[in-house]
């Protein structure tokens, strides 16, 4: 059984503030240790369910948050950037299932550290007219590859967002949002035990990937800056319904890769990392 784990950071146990998740933040080193513990709990759960091949993709910010020596030895690590598939790097149709660890709610939702990919640049996103963030786009892309997203950990807002996309996803809330930078935290040991047990249960009865159309999809992104949308017009196939919105049509996962190019363009204009 081959398993792909995509590991973000904002939805990790105990973390609530930018200083917890951004390199240079006063609590970042502690945050990356907490991230490793949540990921390792998921790896242990996968091993208990019989997984024989586990790859973990560091999907947050610089994508160098997980220290290789801190990762469970049963897993391989994809680290660094740029990556063509960004947060889903390494995911292939050969994987039986995907697990998302430490994910967060989309931009505009009242969740801990909520945003969509680029917190200072993206105001909102839609997939085929439906509001979407990192969770929905990951689930739709994986499903197109025939890989079900079976388990997700994060705050309660992220978990609700995941089940709204696919109610078969097993979710583990590790904290409960009081606001964007405040939450009630589950005790760390309890949260990690819950992650491990949930992953084992989810992988013990992996559902079929939900049927997702292979027909062209429409991805729409509203940026904070009109300059980003204007610059993206230089990419073939991109249209701008208004001065701050870019839109493209295509099949997943190619559309996901194209969006990664958009983020690198936006990052170059704003002199900031492509993920935050």
C-alpha positions as protocol buffer text, in pm:
chain_id: "A"
residue {
  index: 1
  type: UNK
  ca { x: 0 y: 0 z: 0 }
}
residue {
  index: 2
  type: UNK
  ca { x: 151 y: 329 z: -118 }
}
residue {
  index: 3
  type: UNK
  ca { x: 56 y: 641 z: 79 }
}
residue {
  index: 4
  type: UNK
  ca { x: 120 y: 1010 z: 10 }
}
residue {
  index: 5
  type: UNK
  ca { x: 123 y: 1258 z: 300 }
}
residue {
  index: 6
  type: UNK
  ca { x: 105 y: 1631 z: 229 }
}
residue {
  index: 7
  type: UNK
  ca { x: 218 y: 1823 z: 537 }
}
residue {
  index: 8
  type: UNK
  ca { x: 127 y: 2187 z: 591 }
}
residue {
  index: 9
  type: UNK
  ca { x: 196 y: 2378 z: 912 }
}
residue {
  index: 10
  type: UNK
  ca { x: -83 y: 2618 z: 1010 }
}
residue {
  index: 11
  type: UNK
  ca { x: -309 y: 2331 z: 1116 }
}
residue {
  index: 12
  type: UNK
  ca { x: -50 y: 2158 z: 1333 }
}
residue {
  index: 13
  type: UNK
  ca { x: -120 y: 2084 z: 1700 }
}
residue {
  index: 14
  type: UNK
  ca { x: -60 y: 2385 z: 1924 }
}
residue {
  index: 15
  type: UNK
  ca { x: 25 y: 2643 z: 1657 }
}
residue {
  index: 16
  type: UNK
  ca { x: -184 y: 2962 z: 1632 }
}
residue {
  index: 17
  type: UNK
  ca { x: 38 y: 3252 z: 1522 }
}
residue {
  index: 18
  type: UNK
  ca { x: 267 y: 3357 z: 1237 }
}
residue {
  index: 19
  type: UNK
  ca { x: 561 y: 3338 z: 1479 }
}
residue {
  index: 20
  type: UNK
  ca { x: 483 y: 2966 z: 1512 }
}
residue {
  index: 21
  type: UNK
  ca { x: 502 y: 2888 z: 1140 }
}
residue {
  index: 22
  type: UNK
  ca { x: 731 y: 3136 z: 967 }
}
residue {
  index: 23
  type: UNK
  ca { x: 1110 y: 3092 z: 957 }
}
residue {
  index: 24
  type: UNK
  ca { x: 1264 y: 3353 z: 1184 }
}
residue {
  index: 25
  type: UNK
  ca { x: 957 y: 3364 z: 1407 }
}
residue {
  index: 26
  type: UNK
  ca { x: 1029 y: 3344 z: 1777 }
}
residue {
  index: 27
  type: UNK
  ca { x: 851 y: 3008 z: 1809 }
}
residue {
  index: 28
  type: UNK
  ca { x: 925 y: 2865 z: 1463 }
}
residue {
  index: 29
  type: UNK
  ca { x: 1179 y: 2606 z: 1583 }
}
residue {
  index: 30
  type: UNK
  ca { x: 926 y: 2474 z: 1831 }
}
residue {
  index: 31
  type: UNK
  ca { x: 662 y: 2482 z: 1556 }
}
residue {
  index: 32
  type: UNK
  ca { x: 865 y: 2266 z: 1320 }
}
residue {
  index: 33
  type: UNK
  ca { x: 917 y: 2015 z: 1602 }
}
residue {
  index: 34
  type: UNK
  ca { x: 541 y: 2006 z: 1660 }
}
residue {
  index: 35
  type: UNK
  ca { x: 491 y: 1958 z: 1286 }
}
residue {
  index: 36
  type: UNK
  ca { x: 722 y: 1655 z: 1287 }
}
residue {
  index: 37
  type: UNK
  ca { x: 529 y: 1500 z: 1575 }
}
residue {
  index: 38
  type: UNK
  ca { x: 193 y: 1532 z: 1395 }
}
residue {
  index: 39
  type: UNK
  ca { x: 341 y: 1392 z: 1073 }
}
residue {
  index: 40
  type: UNK
  ca { x: 503 y: 1104 z: 1259 }
}
residue {
  index: 41
  type: UNK
  ca { x: 169 y: 1019 z: 1420 }
}
residue {
  index: 42
  type: UNK
  ca { x: 18 y: 992 z: 1072 }
}
residue {
  index: 43
  type: UNK
  ca { x: 311 y: 777 z: 956 }
}
residue {
  index: 44
  type: UNK
  ca { x: 268 y: 544 z: 1254 }
}
residue {
  index: 45
  type: UNK
  ca { x: -101 y: 513 z: 1171 }
}
residue {
  index: 46
  type: UNK
  ca { x: -22 y: 430 z: 810 }
}
residue {
  index: 47
  type: UNK
  ca { x: 233 y: 167 z: 911 }
}
residue {
  index: 48
  type: UNK
  ca { x: -19 y: 9 z: 1148 }
}
residue {
  index: 49
  type: UNK
  ca { x: -265 y: -12 z: 859 }
}
residue {
  index: 50
  type: UNK
  ca { x: -12 y: -198 z: 646 }
}
residue {
  index: 51
  type: UNK
  ca { x: 141 y: 79 z: 436 }
}
residue {
  index: 52
  type: UNK
  ca { x: 464 y: -36 z: 274 }
}
residue {
  index: 53
  type: UNK
  ca { x: 562 y: 285 z: 94 }
}
residue {
  index: 54
  type: UNK
  ca { x: 508 y: 627 z: 252 }
}
residue {
  index: 55
  type: UNK
  ca { x: 624 y: 957 z: 105 }
}
residue {
  index: 56
  type: UNK
  ca { x: 588 y: 1286 z: 294 }
}
residue {
  index: 57
  type: UNK
  ca { x: 587 y: 1613 z: 101 }
}
residue {
  index: 58
  type: UNK
  ca { x: 683 y: 1920 z: 307 }
}
residue {
  index: 59
  type: UNK
  ca { x: 416 y: 2157 z: 177 }
}
residue {
  index: 60
  type: UNK
  ca { x: 457 y: 2471 z: 387 }
}
residue {
  index: 61
  type: UNK
  ca { x: 633 y: 2797 z: 308 }
}
residue {
  index: 62
  type: UNK
  ca { x: 995 y: 2727 z: 215 }
}
residue {
  index: 63
  type: UNK
  ca { x: 911 y: 2355 z: 217 }
}
residue {
  index: 64
  type: UNK
  ca { x: 1216 y: 2292 z: 436 }
}
residue {
  index: 65
  type: UNK
  ca { x: 1038 y: 2281 z: 771 }
}
residue {
  index: 66
  type: UNK
  ca { x: 1064 y: 1910 z: 846 }
}
residue {
  index: 67
  type: UNK
  ca { x: 1412 y: 1805 z: 953 }
}
residue {
  index: 68
  type: UNK
  ca { x: 1498 y: 1472 z: 788 }
}
residue {
  index: 69
  type: UNK
  ca { x: 1637 y: 1331 z: 1111 }
}
residue {
  index: 70
  type: UNK
  ca { x: 1310 y: 1410 z: 1291 }
}
residue {
  index: 71
  type: UNK
  ca { x: 1095 y: 1214 z: 1046 }
}
residue {
  index: 72
  type: UNK
  ca { x: 978 y: 859 z: 1119 }
}
residue {
  index: 73
  type: UNK
  ca { x: 1217 y: 617 z: 945 }
}
residue {
  index: 74
  type: UNK
  ca { x: 931 y: 443 z: 764 }
}
residue {
  index: 75
  type: UNK
  ca { x: 876 y: 753 z: 547 }
}
residue {
  index: 76
  type: UNK
  ca { x: 1070 y: 928 z: 272 }
}
residue {
  index: 77
  type: UNK
  ca { x: 1075 y: 1308 z: 260 }
}
residue {
  index: 78
  type: UNK
  ca { x: 1034 y: 1546 z: -35 }
}
residue {
  index: 79
  type: UNK
  ca { x: 1189 y: 1874 z: 75 }
}
residue {
  index: 80
  type: UNK
  ca { x: 1258 y: 2214 z: -80 }
}
residue {
  index: 81
  type: UNK
  ca { x: 1126 y: 2413 z: -374 }
}
residue {
  index: 82
  type: UNK
  ca { x: 1030 y: 2491 z: -644 }
}
residue {
  index: 83
  type: UNK
  ca { x: 816 y: 2188 z: -716 }
}
residue {
  index: 84
  type: UNK
  ca { x: 596 y: 2147 z: -1022 }
}
residue {
  index: 85
  type: UNK
  ca { x: 310 y: 2015 z: -810 }
}
residue {
  index: 86
  type: UNK
  ca { x: 380 y: 2226 z: -503 }
}
residue {
  index: 87
  type: UNK
  ca { x: 184 y: 2096 z: -206 }
}
residue {
  index: 88
  type: UNK
  ca { x: 106 y: 1774 z: -394 }
}
residue {
  index: 89
  type: UNK
  ca { x: 458 y: 1700 z: -519 }
}
residue {
  index: 90
  type: UNK
  ca { x: 518 y: 1327 z: -553 }
}
residue {
  index: 91
  type: UNK
  ca { x: 150 y: 1232 z: -575 }
}
residue {
  index: 92
  type: UNK
  ca { x: 87 y: 980 z: -855 }
}
residue {
  index: 93
  type: UNK
  ca { x: -198 y: 751 z: -963 }
}
residue {
  index: 94
  type: UNK
  ca { x: 0 y: 464 z: -809 }
}
residue {
  index: 95
  type: UNK
  ca { x: -80 y: 588 z: -458 }
}
residue {
  index: 96
  type: UNK
  ca { x: -370 y: 414 z: -287 }
}
residue {
  index: 97
  type: UNK
  ca { x: -451 y: 714 z: -69 }
}
residue {
  index: 98
  type: UNK
  ca { x: -349 y: 1065 z: 34 }
}
residue {
  index: 99
  type: UNK
  ca { x: -339 y: 1214 z: 383 }
}
residue {
  index: 100
  type: UNK
  ca { x: -323 y: 1587 z: 460 }
}
residue {
  index: 101
  type: UNK
  ca { x: -160 y: 1683 z: 789 }
}
residue {
  index: 102
  type: UNK
  ca { x: -169 y: 2032 z: 939 }
}
residue {
  index: 103
  type: UNK
  ca { x: -403 y: 2190 z: 685 }
}
residue {
  index: 104
  type: UNK
  ca { x: -600 y: 2512 z: 736 }
}
residue {
  index: 105
  type: UNK
  ca { x: -922 y: 2674 z: 615 }
}
residue {
  index: 106
  type: UNK
  ca { x: -942 y: 2887 z: 301 }
}
residue {
  index: 107
  type: UNK
  ca { x: -918 y: 3264 z: 273 }
}
residue {
  index: 108
  type: UNK
  ca { x: -1217 y: 3437 z: 429 }
}
residue {
  index: 109
  type: UNK
  ca { x: -1305 y: 3152 z: 664 }
}
residue {
  index: 110
  type: UNK
  ca { x: -1283 y: 3205 z: 1039 }
}
residue {
  index: 111
  type: UNK
  ca { x: -1013 y: 2949 z: 1101 }
}
residue {
  index: 112
  type: UNK
  ca { x: -670 y: 2948 z: 1259 }
}
residue {
  index: 113
  type: UNK
  ca { x: -421 y: 3117 z: 1021 }
}
residue {
  index: 114
  type: UNK
  ca { x: -676 y: 3082 z: 740 }
}
residue {
  index: 115
  type: UNK
  ca { x: -567 y: 3181 z: 389 }
}
residue {
  index: 116
  type: UNK
  ca { x: -540 y: 3036 z: 40 }
}
residue {
  index: 117
  type: UNK
  ca { x: -185 y: 2960 z: -70 }
}
residue {
  index: 118
  type: UNK
  ca { x: -57 y: 3321 z: -60 }
}
residue {
  index: 119
  type: UNK
  ca { x: -197 y: 3493 z: 243 }
}
residue {
  index: 120
  type: UNK
  ca { x: -90 y: 3844 z: 141 }
}
residue {
  index: 121
  type: UNK
  ca { x: -188 y: 3819 z: -225 }
}
residue {
  index: 122
  type: UNK
  ca { x: -492 y: 3596 z: -279 }
}
residue {
  index: 123
  type: UNK
  ca { x: -826 y: 3735 z: -168 }
}
residue {
  index: 124
  type: UNK
  ca { x: -1042 y: 3445 z: -287 }
}
residue {
  index: 125
  type: UNK
  ca { x: -1048 y: 3146 z: -523 }
}
residue {
  index: 126
  type: UNK
  ca { x: -1312 y: 2941 z: -705 }
}
residue {
  index: 127
  type: UNK
  ca { x: -1308 y: 2606 z: -881 }
}
residue {
  index: 128
  type: UNK
  ca { x: -1594 y: 2587 z: -1130 }
}
residue {
  index: 129
  type: UNK
  ca { x: -1760 y: 2873 z: -945 }
}
residue {
  index: 130
  type: UNK
  ca { x: -1734 y: 2709 z: -603 }
}
residue {
  index: 131
  type: UNK
  ca { x: -1522 y: 2877 z: -334 }
}
residue {
  index: 132
  type: UNK
  ca { x: -1205 y: 2675 z: -289 }
}
residue {
  index: 133
  type: UNK
  ca { x: -883 y: 2681 z: -91 }
}
residue {
  index: 134
  type: UNK
  ca { x: -591 y: 2449 z: -46 }
}
residue {
  index: 135
  type: UNK
  ca { x: -808 y: 2165 z: 83 }
}
residue {
  index: 136
  type: UNK
  ca { x: -1062 y: 2162 z: -198 }
}
residue {
  index: 137
  type: UNK
  ca { x: -803 y: 2201 z: -471 }
}
residue {
  index: 138
  type: UNK
  ca { x: -593 y: 1919 z: -323 }
}
residue {
  index: 139
  type: UNK
  ca { x: -894 y: 1689 z: -295 }
}
residue {
  index: 140
  type: UNK
  ca { x: -1012 y: 1760 z: -651 }
}
residue {
  index: 141
  type: UNK
  ca { x: -664 y: 1716 z: -799 }
}
residue {
  index: 142
  type: UNK
  ca { x: -599 y: 1391 z: -613 }
}
residue {
  index: 143
  type: UNK
  ca { x: -940 y: 1255 z: -712 }
}
residue {
  index: 144
  type: UNK
  ca { x: -868 y: 1328 z: -1077 }
}
residue {
  index: 145
  type: UNK
  ca { x: -557 y: 1114 z: -1040 }
}
residue {
  index: 146
  type: UNK
  ca { x: -772 y: 839 z: -889 }
}
residue {
  index: 147
  type: UNK
  ca { x: -632 y: 889 z: -538 }
}
residue {
  index: 148
  type: UNK
  ca { x: -881 y: 946 z: -254 }
}
residue {
  index: 149
  type: UNK
  ca { x: -803 y: 1194 z: 22 }
}
residue {
  index: 150
  type: UNK
  ca { x: -884 y: 972 z: 318 }
}
residue {
  index: 151
  type: UNK
  ca { x: -775 y: 1172 z: 624 }
}
residue {
  index: 152
  type: UNK
  ca { x: -703 y: 1532 z: 715 }
}
residue {
  index: 153
  type: UNK
  ca { x: -584 y: 1702 z: 1034 }
}
residue {
  index: 154
  type: UNK
  ca { x: -613 y: 2070 z: 1125 }
}
residue {
  index: 155
  type: UNK
  ca { x: -842 y: 2300 z: 1318 }
}
residue {
  index: 156
  type: UNK
  ca { x: -1217 y: 2247 z: 1327 }
}
residue {
  index: 157
  type: UNK
  ca { x: -1272 y: 2494 z: 1040 }
}
residue {
  index: 158
  type: UNK
  ca { x: -1033 y: 2301 z: 816 }
}
residue {
  index: 159
  type: UNK
  ca { x: -1201 y: 1974 z: 907 }
}
residue {
  index: 160
  type: UNK
  ca { x: -1545 y: 2114 z: 822 }
}
residue {
  index: 161
  type: UNK
  ca { x: -1413 y: 2242 z: 490 }
}
residue {
  index: 162
  type: UNK
  ca { x: -1274 y: 1898 z: 405 }
}
residue {
  index: 163
  type: UNK
  ca { x: -1595 y: 1710 z: 475 }
}
residue {
  index: 164
  type: UNK
  ca { x: -1790 y: 1968 z: 275 }
}
residue {
  index: 165
  type: UNK
  ca { x: -1583 y: 1864 z: -27 }
}
residue {
  index: 166
  type: UNK
  ca { x: -1604 y: 1491 z: 46 }
}
residue {
  index: 167
  type: UNK
  ca { x: -1790 y: 1358 z: 348 }
}
residue {
  index: 168
  type: UNK
  ca { x: -1596 y: 1030 z: 337 }
}
residue {
  index: 169
  type: UNK
  ca { x: -1278 y: 1208 z: 456 }
}
residue {
  index: 170
  type: UNK
  ca { x: -1183 y: 1118 z: 812 }
}
residue {
  index: 171
  type: UNK
  ca { x: -1092 y: 1438 z: 994 }
}
residue {
  index: 172
  type: UNK
  ca { x: -901 y: 1503 z: 1316 }
}
residue {
  index: 173
  type: UNK
  ca { x: -949 y: 1847 z: 1474 }
}
residue {
  index: 174
  type: UNK
  ca { x: -639 y: 1921 z: 1681 }
}
residue {
  index: 175
  type: UNK
  ca { x: -763 y: 2268 z: 1786 }
}
residue {
  index: 176
  type: UNK
  ca { x: -1083 y: 2471 z: 1781 }
}
residue {
  index: 177
  type: UNK
  ca { x: -1069 y: 2820 z: 1633 }
}
residue {
  index: 178
  type: UNK
  ca { x: -1172 y: 3113 z: 1849 }
}
residue {
  index: 179
  type: UNK
  ca { x: -1041 y: 3357 z: 1589 }
}
residue {
  index: 180
  type: UNK
  ca { x: -772 y: 3372 z: 1321 }
}
residue {
  index: 181
  type: UNK
  ca { x: -490 y: 3378 z: 1575 }
}
residue {
  index: 182
  type: UNK
  ca { x: -654 y: 3209 z: 1874 }
}
residue {
  index: 183
  type: UNK
  ca { x: -773 y: 2857 z: 1944 }
}
residue {
  index: 184
  type: UNK
  ca { x: -860 y: 2607 z: 2214 }
}
residue {
  index: 185
  type: UNK
  ca { x: -594 y: 2338 z: 2188 }
}
residue {
  index: 186
  type: UNK
  ca { x: -628 y: 1965 z: 2233 }
}
residue {
  index: 187
  type: UNK
  ca { x: -353 y: 1827 z: 2457 }
}
residue {
  index: 188
  type: UNK
  ca { x: -63 y: 1731 z: 2232 }
}
residue {
  index: 189
  type: UNK
  ca { x: -49 y: 1365 z: 2336 }
}
residue {
  index: 190
  type: UNK
  ca { x: -424 y: 1329 z: 2287 }
}
residue {
  index: 191
  type: UNK
  ca { x: -411 y: 1495 z: 1944 }
}
residue {
  index: 192
  type: UNK
  ca { x: -129 y: 1271 z: 1820 }
}
residue {
  index: 193
  type: UNK
  ca { x: -303 y: 958 z: 1943 }
}
residue {
  index: 194
  type: UNK
  ca { x: -618 y: 1070 z: 1763 }
}
residue {
  index: 195
  type: UNK
  ca { x: -421 y: 1130 z: 1441 }
}
residue {
  index: 196
  type: UNK
  ca { x: -257 y: 788 z: 1457 }
}
residue {
  index: 197
  type: UNK
  ca { x: -582 y: 604 z: 1525 }
}
residue {
  index: 198
  type: UNK
  ca { x: -778 y: 797 z: 1261 }
}
residue {
  index: 199
  type: UNK
  ca { x: -520 y: 730 z: 990 }
}
residue {
  index: 200
  type: UNK
  ca { x: -512 y: 361 z: 1072 }
}
residue {
  index: 201
  type: UNK
  ca { x: -891 y: 341 z: 1057 }
}
residue {
  index: 202
  type: UNK
  ca { x: -912 y: 543 z: 735 }
}
residue {
  index: 203
  type: UNK
  ca { x: -654 y: 326 z: 559 }
}
residue {
  index: 204
  type: UNK
  ca { x: -811 y: 4 z: 677 }
}
residue {
  index: 205
  type: UNK
  ca { x: -1108 y: 69 z: 447 }
}
residue {
  index: 206
  type: UNK
  ca { x: -988 y: 298 z: 170 }
}
residue {
  index: 207
  type: UNK
  ca { x: -1285 y: 417 z: -39 }
}
residue {
  index: 208
  type: UNK
  ca { x: -1280 y: 448 z: -413 }
}
residue {
  index: 209
  type: UNK
  ca { x: -1170 y: 792 z: -527 }
}
residue {
  index: 210
  type: UNK
  ca { x: -1481 y: 999 z: -596 }
}
residue {
  index: 211
  type: UNK
  ca { x: -1552 y: 1039 z: -964 }
}
residue {
  index: 212
  type: UNK
  ca { x: -1420 y: 1372 z: -1083 }
}
residue {
  index: 213
  type: UNK
  ca { x: -1471 y: 1490 z: -1439 }
}
residue {
  index: 214
  type: UNK
  ca { x: -1162 y: 1483 z: -1659 }
}
residue {
  index: 215
  type: UNK
  ca { x: -1316 y: 1763 z: -1862 }
}
residue {
  index: 216
  type: UNK
  ca { x: -1167 y: 2112 z: -1841 }
}
residue {
  index: 217
  type: UNK
  ca { x: -1225 y: 2289 z: -1511 }
}
residue {
  index: 218
  type: UNK
  ca { x: -1228 y: 2662 z: -1445 }
}
residue {
  index: 219
  type: UNK
  ca { x: -997 y: 2809 z: -1182 }
}
residue {
  index: 220
  type: UNK
  ca { x: -1059 y: 3170 z: -1084 }
}
residue {
  index: 221
  type: UNK
  ca { x: -835 y: 3368 z: -848 }
}
residue {
  index: 222
  type: UNK
  ca { x: -899 y: 3718 z: -716 }
}
residue {
  index: 223
  type: UNK
  ca { x: -573 y: 3887 z: -618 }
}
residue {
  index: 224
  type: UNK
  ca { x: -519 y: 4177 z: -382 }
}
residue {
  index: 225
  type: UNK
  ca { x: -321 y: 4355 z: -653 }
}
residue {
  index: 226
  type: UNK
  ca { x: -441 y: 4437 z: -1003 }
}
residue {
  index: 227
  type: UNK
  ca { x: -75 y: 4421 z: -1106 }
}
residue {
  index: 228
  type: UNK
  ca { x: -72 y: 4043 z: -1057 }
}
residue {
  index: 229
  type: UNK
  ca { x: -377 y: 3982 z: -1274 }
}
residue {
  index: 230
  type: UNK
  ca { x: -242 y: 4216 z: -1541 }
}
residue {
  index: 231
  type: UNK
  ca { x: 93 y: 4036 z: -1550 }
}
residue {
  index: 232
  type: UNK
  ca { x: -71 y: 3693 z: -1568 }
}
residue {
  index: 233
  type: UNK
  ca { x: -239 y: 3798 z: -1893 }
}
residue {
  index: 234
  type: UNK
  ca { x: 99 y: 3729 z: -2053 }
}
residue {
  index: 235
  type: UNK
  ca { x: 41 y: 3356 z: -1997 }
}
residue {
  index: 236
  type: UNK
  ca { x: -151 y: 3194 z: -2286 }
}
residue {
  index: 237
  type: UNK
  ca { x: -505 y: 3099 z: -2190 }
}
residue {
  index: 238
  type: UNK
  ca { x: -538 y: 3339 z: -1899 }
}
residue {
  index: 239
  type: UNK
  ca { x: -827 y: 3585 z: -1901 }
}
residue {
  index: 240
  type: UNK
  ca { x: -918 y: 3864 z: -1657 }
}
residue {
  index: 241
  type: UNK
  ca { x: -1291 y: 3897 z: -1583 }
}
residue {
  index: 242
  type: UNK
  ca { x: -1204 y: 4214 z: -1389 }
}
residue {
  index: 243
  type: UNK
  ca { x: -891 y: 4409 z: -1300 }
}
residue {
  index: 244
  type: UNK
  ca { x: -792 y: 4189 z: -1003 }
}
residue {
  index: 245
  type: UNK
  ca { x: -915 y: 3848 z: -1118 }
}
residue {
  index: 246
  type: UNK
  ca { x: -735 y: 3588 z: -1331 }
}
residue {
  index: 247
  type: UNK
  ca { x: -908 y: 3285 z: -1479 }
}
residue {
  index: 248
  type: UNK
  ca { x: -799 y: 2978 z: -1673 }
}
residue {
  index: 249
  type: UNK
  ca { x: -958 y: 2659 z: -1805 }
}
residue {
  index: 250
  type: UNK
  ca { x: -788 y: 2320 z: -1813 }
}
residue {
  index: 251
  type: UNK
  ca { x: -781 y: 1968 z: -1682 }
}
residue {
  index: 252
  type: UNK
  ca { x: -647 y: 1879 z: -1342 }
}
residue {
  index: 253
  type: UNK
  ca { x: -368 y: 1820 z: -1252 }
}
residue {
  index: 254
  type: UNK
  ca { x: -229 y: 2042 z: -1531 }
}
residue {
  index: 255
  type: UNK
  ca { x: -442 y: 2330 z: -1401 }
}
residue {
  index: 256
  type: UNK
  ca { x: -288 y: 2281 z: -1055 }
}
residue {
  index: 257
  type: UNK
  ca { x: 61 y: 2306 z: -1207 }
}
residue {
  index: 258
  type: UNK
  ca { x: -41 y: 2620 z: -1395 }
}
residue {
  index: 259
  type: UNK
  ca { x: -161 y: 2775 z: -1072 }
}
residue {
  index: 260
  type: UNK
  ca { x: 183 y: 2709 z: -926 }
}
residue {
  index: 261
  type: UNK
  ca { x: 329 y: 2921 z: -1206 }
}
residue {
  index: 262
  type: UNK
  ca { x: 81 y: 3199 z: -1122 }
}
residue {
  index: 263
  type: UNK
  ca { x: 203 y: 3197 z: -762 }
}
residue {
  index: 264
  type: UNK
  ca { x: 566 y: 3220 z: -864 }
}
residue {
  index: 265
  type: UNK
  ca { x: 481 y: 3518 z: -1085 }
}
residue {
  index: 266
  type: UNK
  ca { x: 291 y: 3684 z: -800 }
}
residue {
  index: 267
  type: UNK
  ca { x: 579 y: 3615 z: -562 }
}
residue {
  index: 268
  type: UNK
  ca { x: 828 y: 3777 z: -798 }
}
residue {
  index: 269
  type: UNK
  ca { x: 613 y: 4090 z: -816 }
}
residue {
  index: 270
  type: UNK
  ca { x: 565 y: 4113 z: -441 }
}
residue {
  index: 271
  type: UNK
  ca { x: 910 y: 3987 z: -339 }
}
residue {
  index: 272
  type: UNK
  ca { x: 763 y: 3725 z: -108 }
}
residue {
  index: 273
  type: UNK
  ca { x: 760 y: 3345 z: -98 }
}
residue {
  index: 274
  type: UNK
  ca { x: 507 y: 3162 z: -319 }
}
residue {
  index: 275
  type: UNK
  ca { x: 342 y: 3003 z: -15 }
}
residue {
  index: 276
  type: UNK
  ca { x: 281 y: 3154 z: 327 }
}
